[in-house]
Amino acid sequence: MAEHELEVEIVAEDRFVWSGPAQSVSARTAEGEIGILPGHTPMLAVLGDGDVVVQQTNGQTLTAHAEGGFFSVDNDRVVIVAGAASLDGDSAEQGAA
């Protein structure tokens, strides 16, 4: 992982969804919308139903729909574990494992 980027992993209860480097991540939590950039303070939040938007380091935007779960940030690593999750169009599912 390069300096000043996030390592992101999105998983659902029953399957791997996506992982890779990112510039930022935004999602809906039980407390409201949150945006994560490199260097963010460690945190753990309850994930709400809605879109998780990942701005990838290659300039592309990845959007996953998540239903429930949790959102964890620590040392520029973002882990999203959802009850159910799918990528918009489910075409980029291969990700960067």
Residue frames as qw, qx, qy, qz and C-alpha x, y, z in Angstrom:
[[0.000, 0.890, 0.456, 0.000, 0.00, 0.00, 0.00],
 [0.392, 0.463, -0.024, 0.795, 1.36, 3.40, -0.94],
 [0.195, -0.306, -0.460, 0.810, 1.55, 6.19, 1.60],
 [0.252, 0.270, 0.078, -0.926, -1.53, 8.47, 1.72],
 [0.554, -0.035, -0.571, -0.605, -4.04, 5.90, 0.54],
 [0.679, -0.218, 0.455, -0.533, -6.55, 3.63, 2.18],
 [0.147, 0.089, -0.971, -0.167, -6.68, -0.15, 2.04],
 [0.607, -0.001, 0.158, -0.779, -10.39, -1.01, 1.68],
 [0.098, -0.023, -0.989, -0.111, -12.19, -4.32, 2.06],
 [0.612, -0.022, 0.072, -0.787, -15.92, -4.90, 1.60],
 [0.159, 0.009, -0.986, -0.050, -17.41, -8.24, 2.59],
 [0.667, -0.268, -0.153, -0.678, -20.93, -9.57, 3.04],
 [0.720, -0.339, 0.505, -0.335, -22.01, -12.32, 5.44],
 [0.910, 0.143, 0.387, -0.047, -21.83, -14.88, 2.66],
 [0.785, 0.419, 0.196, 0.413, -19.12, -13.64, 0.28],
 [0.411, -0.358, 0.138, 0.827, -16.19, -11.40, -0.53],
 [0.376, 0.847, 0.350, -0.136, -17.32, -8.29, -2.44],
 [0.507, 0.776, -0.074, 0.369, -14.27, -6.09, -3.17],
 [0.595, -0.682, 0.039, 0.423, -10.89, -4.93, -1.90],
 [0.627, 0.479, 0.130, 0.601, -8.28, -2.50, -3.12],
 [0.361, -0.205, -0.180, 0.892, -6.56, 0.83, -2.62],
 [0.039, 0.820, 0.519, 0.240, -8.61, 4.02, -2.35],
 [0.199, 0.383, -0.125, 0.893, -8.33, 7.77, -1.91],
 [0.333, -0.136, 0.385, -0.850, -11.54, 8.01, 0.13],
 [0.216, -0.310, -0.920, -0.104, -14.58, 6.08, 1.32],
 [0.349, -0.132, 0.218, -0.902, -18.01, 7.37, 2.24],
 [0.326, -0.254, -0.904, -0.109, -20.90, 5.43, 3.75],
 [0.508, -0.545, -0.094, -0.661, -24.05, 5.74, 5.81],
 [0.276, 0.038, -0.845, 0.457, -23.73, 4.80, 9.47],
 [0.291, -0.631, -0.714, 0.085, -26.36, 4.68, 12.20],
 [0.268, -0.631, -0.225, 0.693, -25.18, 8.20, 13.18],
 [0.369, 0.856, 0.034, -0.360, -25.30, 9.60, 9.61],
 [0.770, 0.603, -0.103, 0.183, -23.01, 9.94, 6.61],
 [0.579, -0.683, 0.308, 0.323, -19.27, 9.54, 7.13],
 [0.652, 0.720, -0.221, 0.087, -16.29, 10.24, 4.91],
 [0.797, -0.472, 0.245, 0.287, -12.90, 8.62, 5.44],
 [0.478, 0.815, -0.313, 0.102, -9.57, 9.92, 4.15],
 [0.766, 0.140, -0.455, 0.432, -6.05, 8.61, 4.82],
 [0.217, 0.260, -0.476, 0.812, -4.96, 9.40, 8.37],
 [0.559, -0.511, -0.234, -0.610, -8.50, 9.17, 9.80],
 [0.337, -0.418, 0.652, -0.535, -8.82, 8.50, 13.52],
 [0.169, -0.047, -0.984, -0.040, -9.53, 4.84, 14.35],
 [0.521, -0.004, 0.238, -0.820, -13.24, 4.18, 14.73],
 [0.012, 0.185, 0.976, 0.112, -15.93, 1.52, 14.72],
 [0.408, 0.144, 0.099, -0.896, -19.48, 2.34, 13.60],
 [0.529, 0.333, 0.763, -0.167, -22.74, 0.55, 12.92],
 [0.061, -0.057, 0.610, 0.788, -23.30, 0.51, 9.16],
 [0.506, 0.415, 0.378, -0.655, -26.68, 1.71, 7.93],
 [0.638, 0.424, 0.615, 0.185, -28.45, 0.60, 4.77],
 [0.281, 0.914, -0.015, -0.292, -27.24, 2.53, 1.74],
 [0.759, 0.595, -0.139, 0.225, -24.40, 3.08, -0.68],
 [0.634, -0.576, 0.246, 0.454, -20.72, 2.75, 0.13],
 [0.553, 0.829, -0.032, 0.074, -18.78, 4.94, -2.31],
 [0.736, -0.400, 0.266, 0.477, -15.08, 4.22, -2.84],
 [0.373, 0.894, -0.215, -0.124, -12.92, 6.70, -4.76],
 [0.945, -0.031, 0.125, 0.300, -10.22, 4.37, -6.06],
 [0.398, -0.639, 0.295, 0.588, -6.61, 5.44, -6.53],
 [0.409, 0.125, 0.657, 0.621, -6.97, 4.85, -10.29],
 [0.146, 0.086, -0.135, -0.976, -9.57, 7.63, -10.46],
 [0.413, -0.280, -0.723, -0.478, -12.60, 5.35, -10.78],
 [0.451, -0.254, 0.403, -0.755, -15.56, 5.36, -8.41],
 [0.342, -0.111, -0.931, -0.071, -16.89, 2.08, -7.05],
 [0.503, -0.259, 0.199, -0.800, -20.36, 1.98, -5.48],
 [0.305, -0.103, -0.946, 0.050, -21.62, -0.91, -3.39],
 [0.568, -0.478, -0.120, -0.660, -25.03, -1.17, -1.78],
 [0.283, 0.111, -0.854, 0.422, -24.77, -2.42, 1.80],
 [0.621, -0.525, -0.297, -0.501, -27.42, -3.52, 4.26],
 [0.742, -0.651, 0.071, -0.142, -26.49, -3.40, 7.93],
 [0.865, 0.125, -0.235, 0.426, -23.24, -4.52, 9.51],
 [0.448, -0.812, -0.005, 0.375, -20.28, -2.49, 10.73],
 [0.488, 0.804, -0.097, 0.327, -17.63, -0.09, 9.49],
 [0.737, -0.569, 0.040, 0.364, -14.11, -0.15, 10.93],
 [0.434, 0.829, -0.193, 0.295, -11.18, 2.24, 10.38],
 [0.681, -0.667, 0.227, 0.199, -7.67, 1.67, 11.78],
 [0.456, -0.480, 0.523, 0.537, -4.23, 2.58, 10.41],
 [0.309, 0.468, -0.421, -0.713, -5.57, 3.55, 6.95],
 [0.101, -0.074, -0.967, -0.221, -7.41, 0.23, 6.67],
 [0.547, 0.033, 0.136, -0.826, -11.18, 0.38, 6.16],
 [0.051, -0.074, -0.992, -0.090, -13.17, -2.82, 6.64],
 [0.566, 0.006, 0.023, -0.824, -16.87, -2.91, 5.83],
 [0.016, -0.071, -0.997, 0.021, -18.70, -6.03, 6.92],
 [0.493, 0.008, -0.060, -0.868, -22.32, -5.96, 5.77],
 [0.650, 0.109, 0.665, -0.351, -25.23, -8.31, 6.27],
 [0.690, 0.497, 0.487, 0.202, -25.70, -8.10, 2.50],
 [0.064, -0.734, 0.252, 0.628, -23.67, -6.19, -0.08],
 [0.708, 0.416, 0.490, 0.293, -23.52, -5.95, -3.86],
 [0.260, -0.291, 0.280, 0.877, -21.67, -3.79, -6.35],
 [0.492, 0.618, 0.109, -0.603, -23.67, -1.57, -8.66],
 [0.658, 0.549, -0.389, -0.339, -23.97, -3.69, -11.77],
 [0.854, -0.325, 0.406, 0.001, -21.96, -6.42, -9.99],
 [0.791, 0.591, -0.101, 0.124, -19.50, -6.19, -12.92],
 [0.225, 0.743, -0.513, 0.366, -16.42, -5.07, -10.95],
 [0.847, -0.478, 0.051, -0.226, -16.78, -7.88, -8.43],
 [0.878, 0.178, -0.270, 0.353, -13.36, -9.31, -9.12],
 [0.382, -0.919, 0.095, 0.005, -11.74, -6.36, -7.30],
 [0.410, 0.665, -0.558, 0.279, -8.12, -6.28, -6.40],
 [0.889, -0.435, -0.137, -0.046, -7.88, -9.17, -3.96]]
